[in-house]
Amino acid sequence: MKKFLTGNEAVARGAYESGVTYAAAYPGTPSTEILENIALYKEDIVAEWAPNEKVALESAFGASIAGARSLAAMKHVGVNVAADPLFTLGYTGVTGGLVLVSADDPGCHSSQNEQDNRYYAKFAKMACIEPSDSQESLDFVKEAYRISEEFDVAVLFRMTTRVCHSKGLVEEGVREEFEIIPYVKQPKKYIVAPANARLLHPVVEDRLKKLEAYSNNTFLNRIEWNDSKIGIVTSGVAYTYAKEVFGDNANYLKIGFSYPLPMDKIKEFAGRVETLYVIEELEPFMEEQMKVNGIQCIGKDKIPNVGELNPDIIAHALLGKEIETVKVDESKIVGRPPTLCAGCPHRGFFYQLSKKKNVMITGDIGCYTLGSAEPLNAIDTVICMGASISMGHGAQKAFAKNGVDIRVVSVIGDSTFMHTGINSLIDVAYNKGNTVNVILDNRITAMTGHQQNPGTGFTVQGEPTNQINFENLVEAIGIKHVVTVNPLKLDEVDKALEDAFNFDGPSVIITRWPCALKKYSQQDIEEFGPISSKCHVVEDKCKGCRICTKTGCPSISFDVTKKKAFIDPNQCVGCEVCLQSCPFDAIEKVGEK
Amino acid sequence: MAEVKNILLSGVGGQGIILASKILATGLINAGYDVKMSEVHGMAQRGGSVTTQVRFGDKVYSPIIGKGQADILVSFETMETSRWLDFVKPDGKVVINDYRLASAPILIGTSNYPEGVIEFVKEQIDDTIVLNAAELANKLGNIKTMNVIIVGALIKALELEEIDWDQVIKETVKAKFVDMNIEALKLGMNQVK
């Protein structure tokens, strides 16, 4: 019976069926569920959350050299972090098959940019495969492992949000065990000292020629002939959009193996049609290469390279189709940005920090990025994973050197700190920085849907494991002023901030309280106790000052006619941040007093 | 050949839209349709505006649609209907849950919750069905059944009531909640004539 799977679930199944025995990843939307689903095959596959994508790829690389089939998965910007090993992997090739899944995010649904990672395959001189739906996500992974070993090449398996997170019907197969390739030392292959690297480069160029020959013949690149003079070269999810728009009124060259491109096949296809369109999402990756090869085609002149595509955008761009829509009344729409949840431990910290004057706040990537939004407005910059601490350090040095009296606070989550924030904090300690560094430890990797990490005490496969002690870690780095606080206690947070501002030298504040949505571990229950009763507004005492709404809690609303605040009991979890914010003691715990 | 039908579900993160879509998709698959379903994960789930799309027919290629393409828009929250209204075909249908969730700008008092949304939608789309699923869910004794009640209304509006939905509920929800959700689904179906 067919199963209804997301692309991510299908990739996991494909890895299982391919006999993979090692997989590593760092969570990141839209890639996260790939490793989560691989981890379910506990008996057959070792699955691990790595602290960052570079580590994930290097671990998978090591498993490949050991002779096993391995996989690394990450979001598109994660490949930037893993780029260092990636480019040399392009030279060395592999032993056991190695697939790197890159989940791109056209439209920036949950990302800071919409880079097109197919260019990484070309840049690092490795193979690129692009599935269009869930069935292909499974089938193409199996072919990827075959190619990886036949051509001695790592495969960049490029997915996009709509492939990762769309469900379709999938026919599953059975697992074929992959017998580990016996280990032999291969110094000329795996020690890329300059003398060896020079020898590897021509091998790589030769490999690309062989891969192009394969590309011209593989089932991954297939032609669908129909009775039409229009030809369409397309790949990934864009193929499904093209089929919706043109149906049987066009011929298709459906590219599943997009680097190296099947240039002979494309030339032959182009020669048999009158009009040739290239329909690809984001950048003109195929179009540019086709034009360099003298193939006339219509692509990004008409189809946008900004944002994600859909069938209507293509119908409008190529056929001039106008879709009739009903009227929209903008006055009946108010924005609904994501917010920190009711009871979020970050709220108390940001509420207190937002009151500080004359500070620059460098932020980072995670739920707490939402501390930048109204009404907290407590973050000034968010660039990439780990950047808060290093950018804050540079800013503080520049302020000091140029006589500007602004203090810098760097704010980073627990998982992001371990991802790449540690290196930055070493920089702060080593170069005698003077920033206030705050590790928001909510005991889980929250934004991507609650993944374990080196600070939680559990692995992705549910085993108890070593747990990082942040205080000991930062002290070992050389930070002399370290304090751990409960971020829901506003006075504790305020004192910690003031003490840090008054300390001459770099400091670390660790805010330690679980994510409001976290399923408590036994350790959490012992440390943080049961959740206390909810809060409510005592209307007689409420003066209508609205200060409690400045905490940005989604359970608090203000009744304009009654001029009173109201706490929704269905949402409140009793964190008491609003209770502490109220200057008139008008918020109390339900059942107390 | 059955024409592909497009369903757009909209609401707010945390309202159970993904489970609602899963129930719907399971029923359609059991009935022998090809189905594609598209979800948005990640940052939008933190109380933000959320949509899923379900498409079904003999053969479905694209997992998503553009504006003016939905045969039916089902909105789990009133104001969200306004946000996604131009995705509905001019001769399509709308199911609105008469249920308000204030967004951040409304909570902090920089905007007011818009009035007259339902009336405006009715002016644009003749076939608009309004139900108060929260009230119905409270009568059932569990506010969390609100999403399944809405699915019930959607099933009836799409004339899909011939599918064995009791079986679908058994496949998609935990055993101890099966009876309550079967009841919720029927309650929702009864809201549509």
Interface residues (C-beta under 8 A of the other chain):
Chain A: F4 T6 T29 P30 T32 H109 S110 D133 T161 R162 H165 S166 K167 G168 L169 V237 Y239 T240 Y241 K243 E244 N310 P311 D312 I313 I323 E324 T325 V326 K327 V328 D329 S331 K332 I333 V334 G335 R336 P337 P338 T339 L340 C341 C367 L370 A373 E374 P375 M447 T448 G449 R546 T549 K550 G552 C553 P554 I556 S557 F558 V560 N570
Chain B: V12 G13 A25 T26 I29 D34 V35 K36 M37 S38 E39 V40 H41 G42 M43 A44 Q45 R46 G47 G48 S49 V60 Y61 S62 P63 I64 I65 G66 K67 G68 Q69 M79 E80 S82 R83 L85 D86 F87 V88 P90 A102 S103 A104 P105 I106 L107 I108 G109 T110 S111 N112 Y113 P114 G116 V117 F120 Q124 I125 I143
